[in-house]
Amino acid sequence: MSEAEPELPGVHPSVMIPEAGPPRRHARATTVALDAGLHEELPHEPITQPEALPRERRGARRLAAGERWIARVLRAGAVASGCMFIASLGLELLPRDESVHVAIDLLRKGAASMLLVTPVARLAMAGTLLGLRGEWRYAAIAAGVIGLLALAVGAGFQA
């Protein structure tokens, strides 16, 4: 044992279990008593709930949850659009009449529209999540971009 570490009564030096690696926030070296009569434990941290995470980890968890929601929006848009395209290809196998032709046309236009709307929905989701996190500047920028897109679409309908 080094001079800095006091020897505890009833504890053999070879039983000391030092910390491994760099020091962590709440880690301590633990000791095991060889004397059965020595039941006094070293002071320890109170047991906390698993949900009580440090502030940095909670923020990272929320960020990861937000990214999962954005991924879900993009995935749902891509899957829905793909299903519409596949359905229109399946309708190509049917005999040609007016109703089948209209259904194919509607499915393909809907699939293309879904592909165009999906990134806008992702932008709306990201802006909402940023606003909930208190990132007002980025939420305002997302809202501004959506507003400009709405203005352009509105101007295109009137042209």
Wavefront OBJ file of the C-alpha trace (Angstrom):
o trace
v 0.000 0.000 0.000
v 1.194 3.505 -0.580
v 1.562 6.054 2.167
v -1.464 8.014 0.880
v -3.846 5.109 1.496
v -4.463 4.348 5.187
v -4.637 0.728 6.197
v -8.055 -0.235 7.541
v -8.227 -2.596 10.517
v -9.318 -6.106 9.531
v -8.826 -5.452 5.807
v -5.974 -7.142 4.036
v -4.189 -4.874 1.501
v -4.583 -7.458 -1.257
v -8.363 -7.215 -0.923
v -8.493 -3.531 -1.895
v -10.266 -3.188 -5.220
v -9.102 0.044 -6.878
v -11.024 1.929 -9.525
v -10.240 0.867 -13.038
v -9.556 3.489 -15.655
v -9.980 7.242 -15.304
v -11.857 8.536 -12.276
v -15.598 8.603 -12.685
v -18.028 10.978 -11.090
v -19.497 8.685 -8.407
v -17.015 5.797 -8.304
v -15.000 4.800 -5.230
v -12.609 2.033 -4.318
v -14.391 -0.671 -2.376
v -12.996 -2.826 0.394
v -13.911 -6.257 1.636
v -13.461 -7.005 5.335
v -11.755 -10.240 6.306
v -12.905 -9.950 9.911
v -16.470 -11.238 10.253
v -17.015 -8.935 13.223
v -16.265 -5.796 11.185
v -19.589 -4.809 9.614
v -19.022 -1.103 9.282
v -19.170 -0.156 5.634
v -17.542 2.740 3.935
v -19.842 5.679 3.229
v -21.616 5.182 -0.060
v -23.830 7.092 -2.438
v -27.576 6.849 -1.892
v -29.372 4.585 -4.314
v -31.029 6.619 -7.031
v -33.807 5.773 -9.411
v -32.659 4.574 -12.841
v -34.687 7.384 -14.422
v -32.732 10.014 -12.490
v -30.026 10.595 -15.070
v -27.526 13.435 -15.107
v -28.666 16.489 -17.023
v -26.334 15.853 -19.967
v -27.623 12.309 -20.466
v -31.267 13.421 -20.274
v -30.622 15.951 -23.042
v -28.891 13.328 -25.146
v -31.820 10.980 -24.580
v -34.312 13.619 -25.720
v -32.162 14.402 -28.736
v -32.040 10.730 -29.695
v -35.814 10.448 -29.246
v -36.318 13.472 -31.510
v -34.072 11.957 -34.152
v -36.075 8.735 -33.957
v -39.315 10.662 -34.558
v -37.788 12.434 -37.560
v -36.585 9.081 -38.910
v -40.088 7.647 -38.440
v -41.639 10.506 -40.418
v -39.173 10.032 -43.276
v -39.557 6.253 -43.219
v -43.365 6.444 -43.184
v -43.373 8.839 -46.139
v -40.995 6.681 -48.159
v -42.882 3.452 -47.378
v -46.269 4.991 -48.159
v -44.987 6.413 -51.437
v -43.390 3.101 -52.391
v -46.583 1.204 -51.614
v -48.561 3.595 -53.811
v -46.128 3.118 -56.708
v -46.229 -0.674 -56.301
v -50.040 -0.597 -56.205
v -50.100 1.424 -59.426
v -47.807 -1.158 -61.041
v -50.128 -3.923 -59.851
v -53.068 -2.144 -61.458
v -51.184 -2.210 -64.783
v -51.874 -5.960 -64.871
v -55.650 -5.405 -64.929
v -57.541 -4.978 -68.207
v -57.470 -1.375 -69.373
v -60.638 0.609 -68.823
v -61.296 4.157 -67.671
v -61.544 3.481 -63.919
v -58.275 1.494 -63.820
v -56.498 4.196 -65.782
v -57.773 6.895 -63.387
v -56.737 4.808 -60.345
v -53.235 4.303 -61.748
v -52.907 8.009 -62.462
v -54.132 8.971 -58.968
v -51.808 6.494 -57.244
v -48.768 7.720 -59.154
v -49.556 11.382 -58.558
v -50.214 10.640 -54.891
v -46.907 8.781 -54.570
v -44.991 11.636 -56.179
v -46.766 14.138 -53.943
v -45.934 12.027 -50.896
v -42.263 12.099 -51.856
v -42.437 15.895 -52.081
v -44.354 16.373 -48.821
v -42.194 14.030 -46.708
v -39.210 16.432 -46.373
v -41.600 19.253 -45.491
v -43.134 17.075 -42.775
v -39.612 16.329 -41.527
v -38.905 20.074 -41.371
v -42.123 20.648 -39.433
v -41.229 17.843 -37.004
v -37.692 19.179 -36.519
v -38.992 22.715 -35.942
v -41.489 21.481 -33.371
v -38.870 19.427 -31.534
v -36.440 22.343 -31.551
v -39.144 24.610 -30.148
v -39.881 22.118 -27.384
v -36.175 22.031 -26.496
v -36.068 25.820 -26.285
v -34.047 26.360 -29.475
v -36.227 29.264 -30.559
v -33.896 30.606 -33.245
v -33.813 27.318 -35.149
v -37.526 26.733 -34.626
v -38.205 30.186 -36.120
v -35.965 29.401 -39.088
v -37.845 26.128 -39.697
v -41.160 27.980 -39.481
v -39.861 30.616 -41.912
v -38.813 27.972 -44.433
v -42.225 26.307 -44.187
v -43.886 29.707 -44.624
v -41.830 30.414 -47.749
v -42.726 26.996 -49.161
v -46.418 27.674 -48.493
v -46.110 31.075 -50.189
v -44.449 29.504 -53.242
v -47.078 26.765 -53.490
v -49.858 29.357 -53.135
v -48.305 31.519 -55.847
v -47.991 28.451 -58.077
v -51.699 27.627 -57.704
v -52.701 31.144 -58.723
v -50.441 31.153 -61.803
l 1 2 3 4 5 6 7 8 9 10 11 12 13 14 15 16 17 18 19 20 21 22 23 24 25 26 27 28 29 30 31 32 33 34 35 36 37 38 39 40 41 42 43 44 45 46 47 48 49 50 51 52 53 54 55 56 57 58 59 60 61 62 63 64 65 66 67 68 69 70 71 72 73 74 75 76 77 78 79 80 81 82 83 84 85 86 87 88 89 90 91 92 93 94 95 96 97 98 99 100 101 102 103 104 105 106 107 108 109 110 111 112 113 114 115 116 117 118 119 120 121 122 123 124 125 126 127 128 129 130 131 132 133 134 135 136 137 138 139 140 141 142 143 144 145 146 147 148 149 150 151 152 153 154 155 156 157 158 159
